[in-house]
Amino acid sequence: MLVKALALHLAGLGHGRYDQTGPVDAPKAFVVSMPDQPDLAWCVVGQKGFPTRDLSGYELPEFKVIYRTSKVAGHQPGYDGAERIRRDLQHTFRIVWAAGTEHEQYVLWCEANEPEPVHLGPDAVGRPQWSVSVQTELTKEAAENG
């Protein structure tokens, strides 16, 4: 799954802990859906993306990373965490996500869709949430195997 490859990549960069990867004291990371606990967490979600209209063999998947903090922490720590993720994905080219794992993916490029994290408002219990959306390009074969 491409969402797992991105979660492992971000965990490897120190942004969180996913599938035994990443710093032990880092925020918990999830894919597809985020459970109610812990307060400090982030989740990678696949987006619809843009269809390719040519025969080039490339796919353009999009992802959203949702970053959540506690009510006590307030907005700034969530924004800062989401911004660090955005900066580490922005303008990356020819990179391997989740290298050495079963989810390894070669990514031709990755770009953030916004110039800064987008505030999503509070979740159901009032915790601040921020979103970072990115678009990637990879070969159709890599996308089908992901």
C-alpha positions in Angstrom: 0.0 0.0 0.0 1.3 3.4 -0.9 -0.1 5.0 2.3 2.1 2.5 4.3 5.1 3.4 2.2 4.6 7.1 3.0 4.0 6.4 6.7 7.2 4.4 6.9 9.1 7.1 5.0 7.9 9.8 7.4 8.6 7.6 10.4 12.1 7.0 9.1 12.6 10.7 8.9 11.7 10.9 12.7 8.2 12.4 12.3 6.4 9.5 14.1 6.4 5.9 15.1 4.8 3.5 12.6 5.2 -0.3 12.4 8.2 -0.3 14.7 9.9 2.4 12.6 10.8 5.9 14.0 11.8 7.3 17.4 10.1 5.6 20.3 9.0 8.9 21.8 7.7 10.3 18.5 3.9 10.8 17.8 2.0 7.6 16.9 1.4 7.3 13.2 -1.5 5.5 11.4 -2.7 4.9 7.9 -6.2 5.2 6.5 -7.9 6.1 9.8 -6.8 7.5 13.1 -8.1 6.1 16.4 -9.4 8.3 19.2 -6.2 7.8 21.2 -3.5 9.0 21.6 -4.1 12.8 21.4 -0.8 13.4 19.6 -0.9 11.5 16.4 -0.9 11.7 12.6 -2.4 9.6 9.8 -1.7 9.1 6.1 -4.8 9.0 4.0 -4.9 8.3 0.2 -6.7 10.9 -1.9 -8.4 10.5 -5.3 -5.6 12.2 -7.3 -5.5 13.0 -10.9 -6.1 10.4 -13.6 -3.4 10.1 -16.3 -4.7 10.8 -19.7 -1.8 9.7 -21.7 0.1 6.4 -22.3 3.2 7.4 -20.5 2.8 4.8 -17.8 2.9 7.3 -14.9 0.4 7.7 -12.1 -0.2 10.8 -9.9 -1.4 9.6 -6.5 -2.2 12.1 -3.8 -2.0 11.8 -0.1 -3.2 13.8 2.9 -1.4 13.7 6.3 -3.6 14.7 9.1 -1.8 15.9 12.2 -3.6 16.1 15.6 -2.5 17.5 19.0 -4.2 17.7 22.4 -6.5 20.6 23.4 -4.0 21.5 26.1 -1.1 21.8 23.6 -3.1 24.2 21.4 -2.7 25.0 17.7 0.9 25.8 17.4 2.5 22.4 18.0 0.1 20.8 15.5 0.9 23.4 12.9 4.6 23.0 13.5 4.5 19.2 13.3 2.5 19.3 10.1 4.8 22.0 8.6 7.9 19.8 9.3 6.2 17.0 7.4 5.3 19.3 4.5 8.8 20.7 4.3 10.4 17.2 4.2 8.1 16.0 1.4 8.1 19.3 -0.7 10.4 19.3 -3.7 11.6 15.7 -3.2 12.7 13.9 -6.4 13.8 10.4 -7.2 13.4 9.0 -3.7 12.6 5.6 -2.3 9.9 5.5 0.4 10.1 2.6 2.9 13.4 1.3 1.5 14.1 -2.3 2.4 10.5 -3.1 3.3 7.8 -5.0 1.5 6.2 -1.5 0.9 9.2 0.0 -0.8 8.2 2.5 -3.5 10.3 4.5 -5.9 8.8 8.0 -6.2 9.8 10.2 -9.1 8.7 13.4 -7.4 6.6 14.7 -4.5 5.1 18.2 -4.1 3.0 19.8 -1.5 -0.4 21.1 -2.7 -0.5 24.1 -0.4 2.2 26.6 0.8 1.5 25.7 4.5 -0.6 23.2 6.5 -4.4 23.7 6.4 -6.3 24.0 9.6 -9.1 21.4 9.7 -10.7 22.7 12.8 -11.1 20.6 15.9 -12.0 16.9 15.9 -15.1 15.6 17.7 -13.5 16.1 21.1 -12.0 19.5 20.4 -8.4 18.6 19.5 -6.7 20.8 16.8 -6.1 19.1 13.5 -3.9 20.2 10.6 -3.6 18.8 7.1 -0.8 18.5 4.5 -1.7 17.4 1.0 0.9 16.1 -1.4 0.9 14.9 -5.0 3.4 12.3 -6.3 4.4 10.8 -9.5 5.4 7.2 -9.9 5.3 4.6 -12.6 2.0 2.8 -13.2 3.8 -0.5 -12.4 5.0 0.9 -9.0 1.5 2.1 -8.2 -0.1 -1.2 -9.1 2.5 -3.1 -6.9 2.0 -0.7 -4.0 
